[in-house]
């Protein structure tokens, strides 16, 4: 089933975390997943459920990729997917790639989380609008969040029952002071940086278990059906047989399904921490620097000579090195932090980026490889997503990595850089196109 809301901020993350842990404590083999191109929330869902939480993205992923991900959860009794943004929010006015599109593609029911702060019977109008907006999806259940009292909850419940009697009312959660996850400019503070995450999840689970009918919720779930079982090819071939993977608070934005696909293809992953001044494994035949928050640690990274020299040595030996977003910035000449201080980076690509004057870049991308390299031969096509506030101060001259466009095929441009065996761009790749 899918947990959705009218917008961000309604409490669907807290509700989903509480549901996952409450169901797990009740003995249900449960797994979480995240709709859309989010690389932060899955770690929270994994912590609540006790197993990895993948992304499910109907715009960027082929049906075969969705099948491969769901097949990895075939020992699970219940998959609970947290939606992204509002239920119908996606690309443009049609909302392509939205949580609703995922619900329609999978045939899974939606449980709607509605925030009752500052409203009572008006919540029923919201429910009616969301339940009838698209007849090809089923809004099957309702959880009302942040009610102020038992009488407030009763008014909301009665109004919703009259407006949409076919939608099962599953419970009403009272306002809980302090039950809020901290955020920064790209979303929630990462799960690995949250010192009290377990206590937060336990508290959310207690709230949900006390005020939600878990048995009724489980009864709404629909079977996970196969979409396209024949093509189980990897999202893209592994960068190498032994891939050194940057993995710490500065490099935490990667999609689990990609790493799983590489493992299934026989690749071995060798994690290392740039923040701990560790060099990539010298035995690795490829290096992957995913995105993250290098801008928050730029001074520390600039002083970590073992890490930077390890990258440079690998580049001299011709080892393929690929960086996405934050990893791309670190492969450049310099990164200017929010205070305007420039920090020298690996100097393997002709790139200087800055956070002194932030500029939001957000959206799906279709990308075609322009030169043979770590990502495959020229002409290889991918779908991905870009989300960052960095501004390019200098880029190039040099060979470009991709020809890219937005989700509609507009705003075509050449992006990223290639220098020898080193390449990167701001696009987080999700799947082959």
TORVEX-585760 format. One record per residue: x, y, z of N, C-alpha, C in turn. Coordinates in steps of 0.1 Angstrom, whole numbers, plus 2048, in hexadecimal, padded with zeros to 3 digits. Layout:
! residues N
XYZXYZXYZ
...
! end
This chain:
! residues 433
8087F480080080080080980C800
8028187FD80A8247FC80482F805
80D83580D80984081680B84D80F
80185580E8028628067FB86D80E
7FD8798097F78858107F588F805
7ED89A8087EB8A57FF7F88AD7FC
8018AD80580D8B58038188B080C
8248B580A82F8B381482B8BA821
82F8B582C82C8BB8398208B6840
8188AD83A80C8A884080F89D84B
81C89884B81F88F855821880850
82187F84282187183D82E869840
839870841846869845845864853
84086C85D83F86886B83585C86C
82985E86481F85386582584685F
82C84785483183B84D83B834856
84483C85C84E837866847830871
83D83687783683088282E82387E
82882387282281786D82B80C86B
83780F8658408048628457FE86F
84980687984E8008868427FA88E
8367FF88E82B7F98958287EC88F
8277EB8828257DE87B8307D487E
83C7D987D8477D08808477CA88E
8437D38988427CE8A68367C58A8
82C7C689F8217BD89F8247AF898
8307AE8938347A188D8327A087E
82F7AB87882D7AB86983A7AD862
83D7A58588497A68508467B2847
84B7BE84A8487CA8438547D083D
8537D783285D7DE82C8587EC828
8617F682885D803823863806816
85D80F80E86381480185F822800
8668297F78638377F586083A7E6
8558417E48518457D785A8507D2
85E84F7C586685A7BF87585A7C2
87B8657BE88A8667BE88F86C7CB
88D8657D689186A7E389C8617E8
8A78677EC8B285E7F18B5861800
8AC8688078AD86A8158A386281D
89686381A88C85C82188D84D822
89284681789383881989B833825
8A583A8298AD8368348A5837841
89C84084289384184E88983584D
88483284287A827840882819843
88E81883F89680C84289880A851
89B81585889D81586689081086D
88481586987881186F87480386C
8767FE8608727F085C87D7E685F
8897EA8618947E08648997D9857
8967DF84B89C7DA83F89D7E5835
8A57E382B8A77EE82189A7F281A
8997FF81888D80581189080B804
88B8057F988F80A7EB8868157E7
88A81B7DC8818257D587981E7CA
86D8247C886581F7BD86182B7B5
86682C7A98648397A185F835793
85283879184C83478485083D778
85684977A85A85076F86984C76B
87184A77587F847772883839771
87A83077687E82177687681A76B
87C81176487680775B86D7FE763
8627F875E85B7EE7658637E276A
86D7DF7628767D476687E7D7773
8827E47748897E87808807E878C
8737ED78A86A7EC7958677DE799
8667D57908657C67938707C179B
87C7C47968887C079D8897C47AC
8857D17AE8847D67BB87A7CF7C4
86E7CD7BE8637C77C68667B87C8
86D7B17BF8717A37C187B7A27CD
8827AC7CF88B7AC7DB8847AD7E8
8777B07E886F7B17F48657A67F4
86779B7ED85D7907EC85B7887F9
86478A80386278380F85B78C819
85579781484F7A181D83F79F81C
8397A082882A79F8288247AB824
82A7B78278237C482482E7CE820
82C7D48158357DF81182D7EC812
8337F681A82C80281C83580D816
82F81480C83781E80483382C809
83D83480C83A84280F83A84A802
8308517FF82F8597F38388657F4
83986C7E88418787E78398847E5
83C88F7EC83489C7EB8258997ED
81C89F7E580E89C7E580B8917DC
7FF88B7DE7FC87E7D77FC8807C8
7F888C7C37F888E7B48038967AF
80D8997B78188A27B382389A7AC
82689E7A08318987988368A278E
83789E78183C8A67778308AE770
8318BB7728278C476B8198C2771
80F8C876A8018C776E7FB8B976E
8008B17667FB8A376680189B771
80C89F77781189878281888A77F
81E88A77382487D76F82F879779
82F86C77C839867786835869794
82986E7968248717A48218647AC
81F8667B981B85B7C180E8547BC
80585C7B67F98567B07FC84E7A5
80685279C80A84979181083C796
81783C7A181D8307A68118277AB
80782D7B27FC8257B77F481F7AB
7F38267A07EC8217947F481678D
80181878C80980E78680A80178D
80B80279A80C7F67A37FE7F07A6
7F47F87A57E67F47AA7E57F37B9
7ED7FB7C07ED7FB7CE7E48067D4
7DD8037DF7D480D7E57DC8187EC
7D68247ED7DC82F7F47D5831801
7DD83380C7D88388197DC84681A
7D284F81B7D585D81B7D7863829
7E186A82B7E48718387DF880837
7D588483E7D089183E7D389984B
7D98A484A7DC8AD8567D08B585A
7CB8B38667BF8B986B7C28C6872
7CE8CA8737D18D787A7C98E2873
7C28EA87C7BA8F68777AE8F286E
7A98E686F79D8E28677968D786F
78A8D586B7828CA87177A8C3865
76D8C78647658C185976B8C484B
7738CE84A7798D183D7828C6838
7878BE8417908B383E7898AA834
77B8A98367748A082D7748A481F
7748B181D7748B680F7828B3808
78D8B481179A8B080B79A8A1808
79489981179488A80E78C887801
78088E80077888B7F477F88F7E8
78689B7E878D89F7DC7988957D8
7A08917E27AB8887DE7A687A7DB
79A8767E17958687DE78F8677D0
78A8737CB7838727BE78B8797B2
79687F7B579E8867AB7A287D79F
7A78717A27AB8677987A485A79A
79A85679179384A79379C83D791
7A883F78C7B08337897B982F795
7B88367A07BE8327AD7B48317B8
7B88297C27AE8277CD7B482D7DA
7AD8387DE7B083D7EC7A78347F5
7AE82B7FC7A68208037A6823812
7AF82B8177B082D8267B483B829
7B083F8357B384D83A7B984C848
7C485484A7C98568577C9865859
7C286A8637C28788667CD87B870
7D588586D7E18898757DE89687D
7E48978887E58A38907D78A8894
7CF8A089A7C28A489F7C58AA8AD
7BC8B38B17BF8BA8BE7B88B48CA
7AD8AC8C87A68A68D379D89B8CE
7978938D778E8898D378288E8CC
77D8998D077189F8C97758A48BB
7818AA8BA7868AE8AD7878A28A3
78C8978A878D88B8A078088589C
7768868A57698818A3762889898
76389689875D89F88D76389B880
77089A87F77789787377388986E
77288087776E87287376087286D
75787887474987886F74887F861
74F88A86074E891853754889848
75F88284A76587A84075D86E83D
75686884774E85C84574286083B
73D86C83D732871835736874827
74287A82574787E81874C872810
75386981675985D80F757850817
74B84B81774983F82075183381B
75683380F75E82780A76C82880E
77183381477F83481877F830827
78782682A78882183878F82B841
78983084C79083985579883085F
7A583285E7AE8298657B282E873
7B083B8757B48418827B784F881
7B985588D7BC86488E7C7865898
7D286B8947DE86D89C7DE87B8A3
7DF87B8B07E08888B77ED88F8B4
7EC89C8B67F88A48B58038A08BF
80F89E8BA81A8998C38258A38C3
8278AB8CD8318B58CE83F8AF8CC
8478B48C48558B08C28568A48B8
84B89F8B384D8938AA84F89989C
85A89F89A85E8A688D86C8A288A
86F89E87E87C89B87A8838A8875
8908AA8788978B687489A8B6865
89A8C285F89D8C38518A88CC84E
8AD8CB8418B78D483C8B48D782D
8BC8DD8258B98E28188B58D780E
8B88CB8108B48C08068AA8B780C
8A48BA81789A8B281E89E8AE82C
89A8A383089C89F83E8AB89D840
8B08A084D8BD89D8518BF88E84F
8CA88984A8CB87B8478C9872853
8C48668518C185D85C8CE85A864
8D985985D8E68558648EB86186D
8E586D86B8E98798738DF87C87E
8D587487F8CA8778898CD86F895
8D28758A08D686E8AC8CB8678B3
8BF86C8B28B48668BA8A985F8B1
8AE85A8A58A485589B89C8498A1
8A38408A889C8358AE8918398B7
8948428C088A8478C987F84E8C2
8828558B787785B8AF86E8518A9
8748468A386C83C89D8638358A7
8698328B386182B8BE8558338C2
8588408C384D8498C784284A8BD
84684B8B083C84B8A583583E8A4
83B8338A78348268A782A8258B2
82E82A8BE8248298C98188328C5
81A83D8BF80F8468BC80583F8B2
80C8398A780483389D7FD8268A2
80481E8AA7FD8128AF7F28158B8
7F28208BF7E88238C97DC8298C2
7DE8308B67D38378B07CF8338A2
7D482889E7D18238907CD814890
7C48118887BF8038877C87FC87D
7D37F58837DD7EF87A7D77E3872
7CE7DC8797C87D08727C07D5866
7B87E08677B17E585C7BA7EA851
7C57F08557CE7F584B7D47EA843
7D87DF84A7DE7D48437D47CD839
7C77CE83D7BD7C88347BB7CF827
7BF7DC8277BE7E381A7C87E0810
7D37DA8147DF7D780B7DB7CF7FF
7E17D17F47DF7C97E77EB7C17E4
7EA7B67DD7F67AE7D98007B67D0
80C7B47D18167BA7C98177B17BC
8147B67B18137AF7A48207B179C
8237A879382F7A978A82B7B277F
8347BB77B8317C57708377C0763
8447BC76484B7B77588567AE75C
8557A175D85F79976386A79575B
86A79874E874792745881799745
8817A674588E7AE7448927B2752
89C7AB7578A07AE7658AE7B4764
8B27BA7598BF7C07588C17CB762
8CE7CD7668D17D77708CD7E576B
8CB7EE7758C87FC7728D380276A
8E07FE76D8EB8007648F67F6768
8FE7F275F9097E87639127EE76E
9177E67769207EB78192C7F377B
9307FD78293C80577E9487FC77D
9497F17859547E87859507DC78D
95A7D378E9587C67969597C97A5
9627D27A89647D67B69627E57B7
9577EA7BC9557F97BB9577FF7C9
9608087CA9628107D695781A7D7
94F81A7E29438227E494582C7EF
9458397EC9468437F79398427FF
93A84180C92E83E814930844822
92A85082492A857831920862831
92086B83B91787683C918880830
92488082A92688981E922883811
92187681191E86E804914863807
90886780A8FE85E80E8F285D804
8F28647F98E78647F08E985A7E5
8E484E7E78E58447DC8D883C7DC
8D58367D18C882E7D08CB8207D3
8C581A7DD8C780C7E08C68027D5
8BC8057CC8BA7FB7C18C67FA7B7
8CD8057B68D98057AD8E47FC7B3
8E77FE7C08F17F67C78ED7E77C7
8E07E57C98DB7D77C98DD7D17BB
8DA7D97B08DC7D47A38EB7D17A0
8F47D97A59027D67A39067C97AA
9017C77B69047BB7BD8FF7AF7B6
8F37B07B18ED7A47A98F57A179D
8FB7AC7979047AA78B9127A578F
9147A279C92179D7A092B7A67A5
9287B37A69317BD7AB9337BD7BA
93E7C07BF9417C17CD9427D07D1
93B7D47DB93C7E27E09467E37EB
94E7ED7EB9587F07F59567FE7FB
94E7FF80594B80D80B957813811
95882081096382781895E83581B
96483B82595F84882A969853827
96585C81E96E86881B96F871828
96487282F96587A83B96F875845
97186884697B86284F989862848
98A86983D99786A83599C85C831
99285482C996847827997848818
9A08418129A28408049998357FE
9958367F298E82B7EC99781F7EB
9918137EC9998067EC9A28067DF
9AF8057E19B88057D59B57F97CC
9AE7EE7D19AB7E37C999F7E57C0
9977F07C398B7F27BC98E7F67AD
9867F17A49877F479697D7FF792
97680579B96D81079996A8177A6
9678247A696482C7B29578347AF
94E8337B994183A7B89408447C3
93F8517C093C85B7CA92E8607C8
92485B7D09168607CF91586E7D4
9088737D39058807D99058807E8
90288C7ED90288D7FC90389C800
90A89E80B90B8AB81091A8AF811
9228AF8079308B38089328C180C
9278CA8089288D880B9288DA81A
9238D18229238D38319308CE837
9388C882F9458C28349518C682B
94F8D18239598D48199678D681F
9688DE82A9758E083097C8D3834
9748CA83A97A8BE83F97E8B5833
9768B482997A8AD81D9868B2816
9878BF8159938C680F9A08C2816
99F8C08239AB8BC82B9AE8AD82B
9A58A58269A78978279B089281B
9BD89381D9C68908129C688280E
9C48788179C486A8149B986780A
9AD86D80D9A286B8049A48717F6
9A887E7F69AA8857E99B587F7E1
9C087C7E89CC8757E19C88687DB
9BF8607E39BB8537DE9B38547D1
9AA85F7D19A38617C49AC8657B9
9B686D7BB9BF8727B19C88667AC
9CC85E7B59D48527B19CC8497A8
9BF8467AC9B783E7A49B4843796
9B38517969B18577889BD855780
9C98577869D685577E9D7847779
9D183D7809D282F77C9C782C772
9BE83576F9B38337669A782C76B
9A682C77999A82577F98E82E77C
983828777977830775972836783
97084378396B84A78F95E85278A
95384F79194785678D94185D799
93D86A7979378717A292A87879E
9208777A891387D7A59118887AF
90C8937AA90889F7B39138A27BD
91289F7C991C8A27D392989B7CF
92988F7CA9358897C693C8907BA
9338957B193889D7A693F8A97AB
93A8B07B59408BC7BA94E8B97C0
94F8AE7C795B8AB7CD9668A77C3
9628A27B896C89F7AD9718AC7A6
96A8B77A996E8C37A297A8CA7A9
97D8D67A49898DE7A99868E37B7
97A8E97B99778F07C69698F07C9
9658F07D69578F17DA9578FD7E4
94E9077E094D9137E99419117F2
9439127FF93890F80892F91B80A
92591A81391B92481492193181A
92C93182093293D82593B94481B
93C93E80F94594380595393F805
95793580E96493080E966925804
9719267FC97491C7F297D9117F8
9799057F59808F97FA9858F17EE
9928EE7EE9988E67E39938D87E3
98E8D37D898A8C57D79948BC7CF
98F8B27C99988A87C399F8AD7B6
9998B77B099E8BD7A39A08B3798
9968AA7979968A078C98D8A4781
9848AD78397B8B277997C8C2779
97A8C876E97A8D776D96D8DD772
96C8DE77F95F8E27859628E9792
95B8F579495A8FC7A094C8FF7A3
9478FB7AF9398FD7B39389057C0
92D90B7C292B9157CD91D9147D3
91D9157E19119167E890F9247EE
91892D7EB91893B7F090B9427EC
90793F7E08FA9447DA8F29387D5
8E99327DD8E39267D98D99287CD
8D891E7C58CF91E7BA8C99107B9
8BC90F7BA8B59027BA8B58FC7AC
8B98EF7AB8B88E779F8B08DB7A2
8A48D979D89B8CE7A18948C8795
8938BB79488B8B578A8918A8784
8888A177E88C89577689589976A
89E8907678A689275B8A7885752
8A78877458AA87C73C8B887F736
8C18767378CF8787348D486D72A
8DC8727218E28697178F186A718
8F885F71A90786071B90D86470E
91786E70E91D87370292A86D6FF
93186670893E86070593F85270C
94584970694783C70C94E83D71A
94A83672495083773194A82E73B
94B83274894682A753937827752
93083074C92182E74C91C82673F
92682273792281A72B92682271F
92381D71392782370791F830704
9248386FC91D8446F790F8406F2
9058476F58F78446F18EF83D6FC
8F68387078EE8327128E583C718
8D983971A8CF8427208CB83F72E
8C98497368C58487448BA851747
8B384E7528AA8577588AF85A767
8AE86676B8B386A7788AC87677E
8B287C7888AC88778F8B7890794
8B489D7948BD8A77988B78AF7A4
8BE8B17AF8B98B87BA8C58BE7C2
8C88CA7C08D38D07C78D28DF7C7
8D98E67D08DA8F47D18E78FA7CC
8F08F27C78FD8F77C38FC8FF7B6
9059097B69069117A991490E7A3
91490C79692090A78F92791778C
93391879293B924790944923783
94A917782952914776950906772
94E90276694D8F57619538F4753
95D8EB7529648EA74596F8F3743
9758F47379718EC72B9748DE72D
96D8D67259708C77259658C071F
9668B372095C8AA71A94F8A9723
9448AA71D9378A972593389A726
92D89773292988973491B88672E
91188F72F90488C72B8FE897722
8F58937198EB89C7148DF89971C
8D98A47228CE8A272B8C38AB728
8B78A772D8AB8AF72B8A28AD738
8988B673988F8B37448858A8740
87B8A674987289A74786A89B73B
8688A77368608A972A8688A971D
8758A771E87E8A87138828B670F
8808C07188838CD7158908D171C
8958DE71A8A18E37208AD8DA71E
8AF8D67128BB8CD7108C88D4712
8D18CD7188DE8D371A8E88C871C
8F58CB71A9008C171D9048C472B
9068BA7339098BC7419138B2746
9198B57519238AC7579318AD750
93A8A67559488A674F94E89874F
95789774595F88B74496E88F743
97788974B98588C74998C87F74B
99187874199786B74298D861747
99185B75298885175897E856762
97E86476497686A76E96A871768
95E86F76D953875768949878773
93F88177093588477A92B88F774
92089177C91689B77990E89D785
9058A77848FC8A978F8F08A078F
8EE8977858E288F7848E588278C
8DB87F7948DA87279B8D4868792
8DB85E78D8D58557838CD84B78B
8C18477858B883E78C8B7831784
8B68327768B482676E8B8828760
8BA81E7598BC81F74A8AE823744
8AF82A7398A282E73389F824728
! end
